[in-house]
């Protein structure tokens, strides 16, 4: 009797192992061992100027965990190939008739963008394609775009991201504050020397406050508590405060991003004089102009970069840059504005 019961228990255990273990082994082989042993799938992508079709195909699908080889063929002019956000894949220039390739694995479901980093035509900004990485367990689910808390906060505040002036906190009314006179060129070095002589409100030391306010608002706040100080001196102090969180002794981390994606229109040093400046719907913003930048909020610069400039011809870069890369780029814009010639 005891032997029979023991055999029954062993039979149940064997059945349980088959029911649970076999599917686990099958899935492990399907999504683990088999992809590792198989040769990477090769996807060929033609790169032509947008007028000639742009990227073809311009949308591809891969499975999370799948290793693929992406081969980019330049068919007409020089193109630059990169994939983002956050992948660090920059294949550099590819000459007409040549091919560059990368073998990579996308570990998680999501959406990525392959794009051209070389000005190839007046419609260069259209040189983009989408990589949809889908979960093998739910291949029909399209990855949902991620929300951005900075942009959501601006919308909740009632800020018009496309307005030239920032918005106040009282229902979205525009700020009516005089910009610094053209002859005023804020100097962070003079501002550092003045700091001990001025009363600095606590909020001006807060990076979050500075991110959501304009330098001009900071000048006005300083003027309230330092009524006898020249506006030019206050502007110097604000320039120092705005750059205080940036390591100016190190190479700008976003310099390459700006060079590849912004300089063609906005100019190498932010002068709005890039080689493609005449092709845009509106004159590109002159980031090197402190009078203009003193009216801008960091969170608005961030949002305009990620979402694009409506009606200006500026594309969105939220599908190319990570949030951290965008923040670094905003720091670089302040650097262009407040450290001319640096």
C-alpha positions in Angstrom: 0.0 0.0 0.0 2.8 2.4 0.9 4.6 1.5 -2.3 1.5 2.3 -4.4 1.0 5.7 -2.7 4.6 6.5 -3.2 4.3 5.6 -6.9 1.2 7.8 -7.2 3.0 10.8 -5.7 5.9 10.3 -8.1 3.5 10.1 -11.0 1.8 13.3 -9.9 5.2 15.1 -9.5 6.3 13.9 -13.0 3.0 15.2 -14.5 3.5 18.5 -12.7 7.0 18.8 -14.0 5.8 18.1 -17.5 3.0 20.6 -17.3 5.2 23.4 -15.9 8.7 22.5 -17.0 8.0 21.7 -20.7 6.5 25.1 -21.5 9.3 26.9 -19.6 11.9 25.0 -21.5 10.1 25.7 -24.8 9.9 29.4 -24.1 13.4 29.5 -22.9 14.6 27.9 -26.1 12.3 30.1 -28.3 13.3 33.4 -26.8 16.7 32.7 -25.3 18.7 29.9 -26.7 17.4 30.0 -30.3 17.9 33.7 -30.9 21.4 33.4 -29.3 22.3 30.6 -31.7 20.7 32.0 -34.8 22.4 34.4 -37.1 21.1 38.0 -36.7 18.4 39.1 -39.0 19.7 41.5 -41.6 17.5 44.6 -42.4 18.6 46.7 -45.4 17.6 50.3 -45.4 18.1 52.7 -48.3 19.0 56.3 -47.4 18.1 58.9 -50.0 17.3 62.6 -49.8 13.7 63.2 -48.6 12.7 64.4 -52.1 13.8 61.0 -53.4 12.0 59.0 -50.8 14.1 59.4 -47.6 14.6 56.2 -45.7 13.1 53.0 -47.2 11.7 51.3 -45.3 11.0 54.1 -42.9 9.4 51.8 -40.3 10.7 48.4 -39.1 9.6 46.0 -36.4 11.8 43.9 -34.2 11.2 41.8 -31.1 12.5 42.7 -27.7 15.7 40.6 -27.1 16.2 40.0 -30.9 19.6 40.7 -32.3 19.4 42.4 -35.7 21.9 43.9 -38.2 20.8 47.2 -39.7 22.5 48.0 -43.0 22.2 51.6 -44.3 22.9 52.2 -48.0 23.5 55.8 -49.1 22.1 56.0 -52.7 22.5 59.7 -53.7 24.3 62.1 -51.3 26.3 61.9 -48.1 24.2 60.9 -45.1 25.0 60.6 -41.4 23.3 57.7 -39.6 22.5 57.6 -35.9 19.9 55.8 -33.8 18.3 57.1 -30.6 17.3 57.9 -28.0 19.8 56.7 -25.5 21.5 54.0 -27.6 24.7 55.8 -28.3 24.7 54.5 -31.9 26.3 57.0 -34.3 27.6 55.4 -37.5 29.0 58.6 -38.8 29.0 59.6 -42.5 28.2 57.2 -45.3 29.2 58.2 -48.9 27.0 57.6 -51.9 27.2 54.0 -53.0 28.6 52.9 -49.6 27.1 50.9 -46.7 27.4 51.2 -42.9 25.9 48.7 -40.5 25.4 48.0 -36.9 24.4 44.8 -35.1 22.5 45.4 -31.9 19.9 44.0 -29.6 16.9 46.0 -28.3 16.3 44.5 -24.8 13.0 46.1 -24.1 9.8 47.1 -25.9 9.7 50.7 -27.1 10.1 53.0 -30.0 13.5 54.2 -31.4 14.4 56.5 -34.3 17.0 56.2 -37.0 17.9 59.5 -38.5 20.3 61.5 -40.7 22.8 63.7 -38.9 24.2 65.4 -42.1 22.3 68.2 -43.9 21.4 66.4 -47.1 18.7 68.7 -48.5 16.3 71.5 -47.5 13.9 68.8 -46.2 16.7 67.1 -44.1 14.5 67.1 -41.0 12.3 64.6 -42.7 15.1 62.0 -42.8 13.8 59.8 -40.0 12.6 56.3 -39.5 11.0 54.3 -36.7 12.1 51.1 -35.1 9.2 49.5 -33.2 10.5 47.1 -30.6 7.6 44.8 -29.5 7.2 42.4 -26.6 7.2 38.8 -28.1 4.5 37.9 -25.6 2.2 40.7 -26.9 3.4 41.4 -30.5 0.2 43.3 -31.4 0.7 45.9 -28.7 2.2 49.1 -30.1 4.6 50.7 -27.6 2.9 53.8 -26.1 4.8 57.1 -26.2 6.2 58.1 -22.8 4.7 61.2 -21.1 7.1 64.0 -20.2 6.5 65.6 -16.8 8.2 68.9 -17.8 5.9 69.4 -20.8 2.9 68.2 -18.7 3.7 70.8 -16.0 3.9 73.6 -18.6 0.6 72.6 -20.0 -1.0 72.5 -16.6 0.5 76.0 -15.9 -1.0 77.3 -19.1 2.3 78.2 -20.7 2.2 78.7 -24.5 5.4 76.9 -25.5 5.4 78.7 -28.9 5.1 82.2 -27.5 8.1 84.5 -27.7 7.6 85.6 -24.2 7.2 83.3 -21.2 3.9 83.1 -19.4 3.3 84.3 -15.8 1.7 82.2 -13.2 -1.6 84.2 -13.1 -3.6 82.4 -15.6 -1.2 82.4 -18.5 -1.0 86.2 -19.1 2.2 87.2 -20.9 5.0 88.9 -19.0 5.4 92.5 -20.0 9.0 93.2 -18.8 11.5 95.3 -20.7 14.4 93.2 -22.1 18.0 94.3 -21.3 19.2 97.1 -23.6 21.2 95.8 -26.6 24.4 97.3 -25.2 24.2 95.2 -22.1 26.2 92.0 -22.3 25.9 90.0 -19.1 29.2 88.8 -17.7 29.2 85.9 -15.3 32.7 86.8 -14.1 31.6 90.3 -13.1 28.5 88.7 -11.6 30.5 86.4 -9.4 32.4 89.3 -8.0 29.1 91.2 -7.2 27.5 88.3 -5.5 28.8 89.1 -2.0 27.6 92.7 -2.4 24.0 91.8 -3.3 21.1 90.4 -1.3 20.2 87.2 -3.2 16.7 85.8 -2.6 16.8 82.2 -1.6 14.8 81.0 -4.7 17.5 82.2 -7.1 19.9 79.6 -5.6 17.3 76.9 -6.4 18.0 75.1 -9.8 14.3 74.1 -10.0 13.2 77.8 -9.7 15.8 78.9 -12.3 14.6 76.2 -14.6 11.0 77.4 -14.5 11.7 81.1 -14.6 13.4 83.5 -17.0 16.7 85.4 -16.2 14.7 88.5 -16.7 12.3 87.5 -13.9 15.4 86.9 -11.7 16.7 90.4 -12.6 13.3 91.8 -11.5 13.4 89.8 -8.2 16.9 91.0 -7.5 15.9 94.6 -8.2 13.2 94.3 -5.5 15.7 93.6 -2.8 18.6 95.6 -4.3 16.8 98.8 -5.5 20.0 100.9 -5.8 21.9 98.5 -8.0 22.3 99.1 -11.7 20.3 96.7 -14.0 23.5 95.8 -15.8 25.1 94.6 -12.5 22.0 92.6 -11.7 22.1 91.0 -15.2 25.8 90.1 -14.5 24.8 88.4 -11.2 22.0 86.5 -12.9 24.3 85.3 -15.7 26.6 83.8 -13.0 23.6 82.2 -11.2 22.3 80.7 -14.4 25.7 79.1 -15.2 26.6 78.1 -11.6 25.4 74.6 -12.1 27.4 74.0 -15.3 31.0 72.8 -15.3 32.5 75.3 -17.7 35.9 73.8 -17.4 34.7 70.5 -19.0 33.9 70.0 -22.7 30.1 70.6 -23.1 28.4 67.2 -23.0 25.8 68.3 -25.6 28.2 70.0 -28.0 28.1 67.0 -30.4 24.3 66.9 -30.3 24.1 70.6 -31.1 26.7 70.2 -33.9 24.8 67.4 -35.5 21.3 68.5 -35.1 21.1 72.3 -34.5 24.1 74.1 -36.0 22.9 73.8 -39.6 20.1 76.2 -38.8 21.1 78.0 -35.6 24.8 78.4 -36.4 27.9 76.9 -35.0 28.0 79.4 -32.1 24.2 80.0 -31.9 24.2 83.1 -34.1 21.2 81.9 -36.2 23.4 81.9 -39.2 23.8 78.2 -40.1 24.1 77.1 -43.8 20.4 76.1 -43.8 19.1 79.2 -42.0 17.6 80.6 -45.2 15.5 77.5 -45.8 13.4 77.7 -42.6 9.9 79.0 -42.3 11.0 81.5 -39.7 14.5 82.9 -39.0 16.2 80.5 -36.6 16.5 81.6 -33.0 19.8 83.4 -32.1 20.8 81.6 -29.0 23.9 83.7 -28.7 21.7 86.8 -28.1 21.5 87.3 -24.3 18.7 89.9 -24.7 16.5 87.2 -26.2 17.7 84.4 -24.0 17.0 86.5 -20.9 13.3 86.2 -21.8 13.4 82.4 -22.0 12.7 79.7 -19.4 14.8 76.6 -19.3 11.7 74.4 -19.2 10.3 76.1 -22.3 13.6 75.6 -24.2 13.5 71.9 -23.1 9.9 71.5 -24.2 10.4 73.3 -27.6 13.4 71.0 -28.3 11.5 67.8 -27.5 8.2 68.8 -29.1 9.4 70.9 -31.9 8.6 74.5 -32.9 5.1 74.7 -34.3 5.0 76.7 -37.5 8.8 77.2 -37.6 9.9 74.1 -39.4 11.8 72.9 -36.4 11.2 69.1 -35.9 10.7 67.4 -32.6 13.8 65.9 -31.0 12.0 64.0 -28.3 12.2 60.9 -30.4 16.0 61.3 -30.8 17.3 62.7 -27.5 16.7 61.3 -24.0 15.4 63.8 -21.4 18.9 64.0 -19.8 20.4 64.8 -23.2 17.8 67.5 -23.7 18.6 69.0 -20.3 22.3 69.0 -21.3 21.4 70.7 -24.5 19.5 73.4 -22.6 22.6 74.0 -20.5 24.6 74.3 -23.7 22.2 77.0 -25.0 22.8 79.0 -21.8 26.5 78.6 -22.4 26.2 80.0 -25.9 24.2 82.9 -24.7 26.2 83.9 -21.6 29.7 82.9 -22.4 30.3 84.3 -25.9 33.6 83.1 -27.4 33.9 80.2 -24.9 
